[in-house]
Amino acid sequence: MTDARLLVGRRVIMTGGAGNIGRESALLMAQHGAAVSIGDLDIEGANETVDLIKKDGGSAFAFKVDVTKENEIKDFVSNSADALGGIDVGFFNAGMQKSGKVEEFAADDWDMLFKVNPRHAFLMSKYVSPILKKQKHGSIILMASVAAVKGGPGMTAYSASKGAITGFGRALAAELAGDNVRVNVVCPGWVDTPFNKPAIDFMGGTKAQESIVSQIVPLGRQAVPSEIAGTILFLASDLSSYTTNQILLVDGGVF
């Protein structure tokens, strides 16, 4: 009988797998046969994800990584390649959000957003790309946000940091295409996770945010993390073998 799983034998390295979209993506990829290496500052959360994968019969590893530190990213990639026996897919999902009016926004907070969001995507790509290029196949998936293409009040810094990821991803896709390495960027819309708390607080709380979502999202609701994970699985698998240099909006129809 043919194995219908999509990632049998694939080796995935990812950041931000301690919870929410990262955890759901890791679990789904593992269910489809991938071995997964998770890097996260929240090592307890990452280990919980690993335990869930192993409980289901899968293979996974967790490493504590501060994605603002290049040496830790370099070691994480090296250790993951050793643990997995190679790398086929990179999913760079770590991120942070902070909201505030531009005139009140601290420069240090701006800098940290860029360290965690686009700089981490760059550094992970810097160390994963040579492995994928050498084997002449691979998929890199970058996590941005609908905020990268549609700004909003209080979102100047976050939108800028995620917009940098979309620009970086498109340039990287062009750079790596000759080596059969695909690069795509996922831009979720509103997702029901604690990650969005800074934006929700800026909007005046949960009730205000839910009211706005119901008005601007044609599907009338937020996503749940598993609905984003399906897109990650698609981009990691050969179902997307001719898909590269794309910005995929998973936003309930906002665009």
N, C-alpha and C positions, 0 to 999 in steps of 0.2 A: 504494500500500500504506500502511495506517495505521501510524504510528509507535507502537509499543507501550511506549515509554519513558514513565515517569510524571512526569518533571520537565522536559520540554522547554520551554525559554524561561524557566524559573524561576531566580531569583537568590538565592543562599544566602549569608548571613553567619554565620560560626561561630567560636567560640573553641576552643582546645585541639585543633588538628588535626595536631599533630606526630607522633602515634603512637597505637597501640592503638585504642580505640573511636572516637576522633575521626578518625583516618586512615581507618579502614575505612568510616566513615559518609561522609566526604568523597568517597572513591573511588566508593562505591555511588551517591551522589546525582549525581556527575558522569557515571557510566555511564548514568544515567537522564536525562541531558540538561541538568542544572543547571550553571550557572556558579557557582563557589564562591570566596568570599573568606575566607581563614583568618587569624585573629589568634592569635599565640602568642609567649610569651617565648622559646621555643626556635625561633628563626627558621630555623636550619639544618634542623631537623626539618620545619618547616612548608614550607620550600622543597622538601624531598624529596617531600612529599606533592603539592605543586603539579607537580613534575616528573613524577611518576607519572601524574597526571591528564592533563597535556599529552601525554605519551608515548602515551596512549590516545586522543588526539584531542579532549580536553576543554578547557575554559576555566577557569583558576583563578589566584588571586593570593594572595600572602602578605604579611603586615605584622607587624612586631615590635611586640608589645603587652604591657605590664605591666598585668594586669587589676586590680591594686590601685590604679591611678592613674586618676582620673576623666578627666583631660584626654587621656590616651592612648586611653581607650575612646571618648571623643567624637570624636577625630580618626580613629580606626579606622573608626567607623561612617560618618563623612562621606567618607573616602577610599574605603571599600568601595562606597558608593552611587554615587560617581563612576565607579569602575572597572567596576562591574557594570551601570551604567545604571539603578539602582534596587535595591530589596530586596523579596523576597517571603517569605523564610523566615529566621528567626533560630534558630540552634541554639547554646545557651550551655552549652558542655561543659567549659570549663576548671575544674579543681578540684585540691584537694590533700587528702591524708589524713595524719593523725597519730594514733597510739593511745597510751594510757597510763591508768593508774589515776587516778581523779579527784583523790585527795589528793596525787598527784605531778605533776599536769599543770600546766605553766607557763601563767600568764595571757597571756603574749605569744603562745604557741602557739595558745591559744584564740582570741585576737584575729585572728591571721593566718588561721586556718581560716575565720572569718567574713568576713574581707576577700576571700579568694579565692573562697569558695563562694557564700553568698547575696548578699553585697554586689556581686560582679561580675555575678550574674544580674540584680539590680536595676538596675545602671548600664547594662548592655547593653539591657535592656528600656526604660529611660528614654529612650535615644536612638534605638532602633529603632522603638518604638511609634508615634511621630508619623508616620513614613514609611508604615507599614502602615495606620494610621487614615485618612490622607489618600487613599489609593487604595482604601480600603474592602475590603481582603482581605489575608490573610496568615496565617502560622502561626509561633508561637513555641514552641520546644521547650526545656524546661529539664531539666538533668541532675541528678538527685538520687541516691538509693541506697535499697536495701531497708533500710539502717540508719536511714533516716528514719522508718520505721514499726515497726521491730523493733530494739530496742537490744541491746547485749551488753556483756560485761565489757571494759573498756578503750576503749569506743567512745562515751563520754559526749559529748565535744566534737564528734567527727565526726558523730554522730547528730543532735546539736542543730543543727549547721550545715546538714545536709542536710534536716532537718525544717523549718527555716526556709524552704528553697526550696519545699517542697510547700505550705506555708501561703501564701507569696507568690504562687505560681503559681495557686492557686485564686482568690485575690482578684483577681489580674490578669485571669484568664479572665472573671470577672464584669464587670470594668471595661471590657474591650475587646470583649465580645460584640456590643454594639450597632453596632460598626463592622466586623463580620464578620471580626474577627481572632481566631483560635483560639489557646488556650494550653493546653499539656499538659505533664505532668512524667513523665519516665521514671525508674524506679527499678530499676536492675539489681541482681541478686543477686551471687553470687560470679562473677567473670570472671577468666580467666587472663591477667593483665597485671601488669607491674611496679608499677603504681599501688597494688596491695594489699600491697606488701611490709611497710609499718609494722604492719598488722594481722596478717600472717603471722608476723612476728617476735614480736609480743606473744603469739601463740598457741603459740609454742614451735618454730616452723620449718615448713617445707613439708610434711613427713610428718604432723605433727600437724594442720595445716590440712586436708590432703587427707582425713585420716581423719574429721574433723568434717564436712566437706562431704559425704562419702559417706553420713553418718548423717542429716544434716538436710535434704538436698536430694533430693526424691523422684526426680528424674531421675538422681541418683547421681553427678553430675559438675558441674564448673564450666562456664560458657559460654566461648566464644571471642568476641573482639571483633566478628566479622562477624555473630554472632547478635543482637547488640544493634543493629548498624547497620540491620538489616531493620526494626526498630521505628521508627527515626529516619526511614527512607525513607517508611514508611507515614504517619507524622504530618506529613511535609513535603508529601505528595502529596494530591490530591483524593480518594483512597480514604478519607481520614479527614475528609471535608468536613463531617460532622455530629458530629465528635468534638471536644469541648472540655471544659475543667475536669476533666480526668481525671488520675489518678495510675496510670500503667501499670507494674505489677510484672512485670519480666522476670527471673524468679528460679528457674526450674526447678521450680516448684510448691511453694515454701516456704510461700506464702500461697494 
